[in-house]
Amino acid sequence: ANSEKTVDERLLAICELLENHVEYYNWVGFYFRNGTKEELHLGPYVGAPTDHTVIPFGKGICGQVAVSNQNFVVPDVSAQDNYIACSITVKSEIVVPIFVNGENIGQIDIDSNTIDPFTEKDERFLEFVNKKVAQILS
Ligand code: SME
């Protein structure tokens, strides 16, 4: 039962579900703010291991979302200046913040090997997923 799982197990199950069921979701993971420090730490994820387990606020797509509190859809990562490459197969990315009591506490990050696959439907869907994540965390 869900109640027997830890928070990280439940978040990992969400990553697995998303990666398995949406063919253009190729890397799915969570980054969370680390207390009062202005940096993100990698949480549960599925996909290729990444060296970028700690990301300072402002750096890369993830770091920018930590500051902007806005969704960030990148149709083509090669067109971004402030981008941290995790894998050469990645063509596009979407990052959607997670809010708990109105506060941006982290984000879901999805990489795709397809160019320009993300639509507003992905944004609305991932906002919905993140509301469930917020419930799991609080
Ligand atoms: N591409 C991200 C870094 C995280 S990896 O995608 C897993 C960025 O630019 O912030």
Boltz pocket constraint, residues with backbone or C-beta under 6 A from the ligand:
constraints:
  - pocket:
      binder: B
      contacts: [[A, 27], [A, 50], [A, 52], [A, 55], [A, 59], [A, 60], [A, 61], [A, 62], [A, 63], [A, 82], [A, 83], [A, 84], [A, 85], [A, 86], [A, 93], [A, 109], [A, 111]]
      max_distance: 6.0
